[in-house]
Amino acid sequence: MTAVLNTGTLPGVTSPAVRRLSRRERRATRLASISDDEALDSLRRVSTYIGVWHTGLQQQADRIQSLGLLSAAADIWLWASALGSLLRCIDLTEHLGCDVTAARMAFVEAVPHGLAARDVLEHLEDYELGIGDQQHTSPGQTRLEFMYEQGLRPDEDTGALQADHTLHLQGVGLKLNIVTAQAAVAVLVEAAYDAIYERSQALIQAGARLPDPPRRPDLEIVARK
């Protein structure tokens, strides 16, 4: 069996005029026209994405705790990137009508630099040149430096000492403590799941239904000898 990509016109592909809009404008345009059925289906999928990223964050955090400071550097970067992706998924639930504002604000209060740190890692080339969104001085005046701090703190349940890692992004004034962020993530994810359930139930009561499993016209399976 061979997967063959069909490059014909696909349903739902945006026109050139729409593609010229900014990503934010395209998102707003799409959200303005989304049906209740589509919103319900999107919430189902986004709930899965949140679970995937939450699991990935916990796995990375566990790995970081088992490593020495120098060995953990790459995993800390991956962890911070995964945190940003989780936060974007939760932001999407709000666009789809879920009430996560209070939970999101509580998370930001506990982890104020979560999304900003992810922006640094995702656009590292801009920050190395001194033109990143979080850099407020003239290019070249602020040097970006990554520093990693490792300490010990007692486990909240057992009292046993555990490694405590903090990522410092000097030059942009950002820092992320992994233990603190993981605790805040757990609370945020639980609140997001509750909000997704409530919004989904409201959509169902209003008559929304999950669509049939989507057909993939862009991927044809062709049997070949």
Secondary structure, 3 states (H helix, E strand, C coil): CEEEECCCCCCCCCCHHHHCCCHHHHHHHHHHHCCHHHHHHHHHHHHHHHHHHHHHHHHHHHHHHHCCCCCCHHHHHHHHHHHHHHHHHHHHHHHCCCCCHHHHHHHHHHCCCHHHHHHHHHCHHHHHCCCCCCCCCCCCCCCCEEEEEEEEEECCCCCCEEEEEEEEEECCCEEEEHHHHHHHHHHHHHHHHHHHHHHHHHHHHCCCCCCCCCCCCCEEEECCC
